[in-house]
Amino acid sequence: MESQVETRVVLLRHAETSAPDRFHGSESDVGLGERGHEQARAMAGHLASLAPGALASSAMRRAIETLSPAAGECGLVPERIGALHERRMGPLSGATRDEGWAIYESTMARWMAGDLGYTHDGGESYTQIRDRALPAFLGLAERHAGGTVVVVCHGVVIRVLLTSLLPEVPVEGFDRVGIDFMALNDLRSVGGRWRAECLNRIVA
């Protein structure tokens, strides 16, 4: 039987990397740039004000560095969840936006048309991302049922989670889901039904 208590998950993308003009898949464990570190420090107080009972991130450097200042403010040790890593992007990882945009955009178009198993050579499909990330996300929420959890992960993964969880955000609108650096998605669940209080909100 599903719990009827409300669980809150504040899901946000990591801060700006040291090379924001490039695609970074799971193959690229890039860290934050100077601006990204500033963003993470600026957000720490706000995240602490939410009084989370737990913090979590992917195991990638850019997510860990983003959450580190908030962990200090909250006095919590973040959980690292490997299954929330960024999309595998194969040869697109490390390419400039100009070099890789056409391939990326055509893949998104196939997903929005319902071909969720499609991907470019060396990349990860929507289905593959959903099948690893969604169980990990739901398991985290279940472990902290009735509480508040802050989760830092990656842009495409966040889009897959939102379009999988929220009836008002269908996969056909995948490219309309905002995923700005450090933007918050405030999600609530009661009885296994998810809703969003806000999406892609910049607060710092």
Order of alpha helices (4+ residues) and beta strands (2+ residues): beta-alpha-beta-alpha-beta-alpha-alpha-beta-alpha-beta-beta
